[in-house]
Amino acid sequence: LFMFISGVAIPYAITAKVEQGAKRKLLFNKIFKRGIILVIFGIIYNGALKHGFSDMRVASVLGQIGLGYLFAATIVLYTKSYKTRLAWLIGILSGIAILQLLVPVPGYGAGLLDPVGGMNAWIDRTFLPGRLHGGTFDPEGLLCIVSAITVTLMGALAGSVLRDGEPASKRKAGILAIAGACLITVALVLSTFYPIIKAAWTVPFNLLTVGIGSLLLSLFYFTIDVKNWTGGILSYKILFFKVIGMNSITIYMLNAILDFRGASLFFTGWLAAPMGEWIVILGAIVLEWLLLYYLYKKKIFLRV
């Protein structure tokens, strides 16, 4: 969903600047820089500075987000029409499906989607440097990164629907809702012979994820932008998520550095025995949010 939402922002961040006369080369340089910084952050998150580079894991969630954004934003930057972007999307999704279902893996054959004999696993073992998170494959490996491009690109298409044409309207919310429902339906139909597998980022998984994301985006867009229902208790709910969203990468990175669970255990350990582990987890979430709220109030944001 983070990749989908990062795609939604592309028309606002990229297309708008092109329309204002910004040079595509300069915009591409910014896109490239952002993608590479996220890859570097991902390697650091995996412990490269702590454990050294000899056995480091190159693939990462942040790297997948960064490269997915890089290629999806580049496609949007250098294309002008929905049809061209949709053609790119269908082409990439078709390529993923062909590789995962039809192209034989040496020693295993075609159509396997397991962690050893699947195309994802073979590509990672053959071409991905460094340690693989799953041993025989990596859930953020090379073919998974290609899938991330499609999720981000679908987000960009959704963002274009929101940005183009008339101001905030029920029609736009309806388009997103219908698109989301259709994507979920297609994903479920495909899953009868092409499973929904997150670790392999199969095409049905991508469609299901974007379908759910589109429904949620439609709901929040209708509630906040169209109806302007932002008062009362809803304002606090919006603030809760806004504080997280403004520094999402910050808190993700800090989880690799700071022991929020340990800090929570210090305060809630006496409740863990009678109430269970969930109270410790809840305490960690509260501590993380309070830190983010402090950064939010001080207007301290990590921008990539």
HELIX and SHEET records of a PDB file:
HELIX    1   1 PHE A    2  VAL A    8  1                                   7    
HELIX    2   2 ILE A   10  ILE A   10  1                                   1    
HELIX    3   3 PRO A   11  THR A   15  3                                   5    
HELIX    4   4 ALA A   16  GLU A   19  1                                   4    
HELIX    5   5 ARG A   24  TYR A   45  1                                  22    
HELIX    6   6 ALA A   48  HIS A   51  1                                   4    
HELIX    7   7 VAL A   61  LEU A   77  1                                  17    
HELIX    8   8 TYR A   82  LEU A  101  1                                  20    
HELIX    9   9 MET A  119  PHE A  127  1                                   9    
HELIX   10  10 LEU A  142  ARG A  163  1                                  22    
HELIX   11  11 LYS A  170  LEU A  190  1                                  21    
HELIX   12  12 VAL A  203  PHE A  220  1                                  18    
HELIX   13  13 TYR A  221  VAL A  226  3                                   6    
HELIX   14  14 ILE A  233  GLY A  245  1                                  13    
HELIX   15  15 SER A  248  ILE A  257  1                                  10    
HELIX   16  16 PHE A  260  MET A  275  1                                  16    
HELIX   17  17 TRP A  278  LYS A  297  1                                  20    
END                                                                             
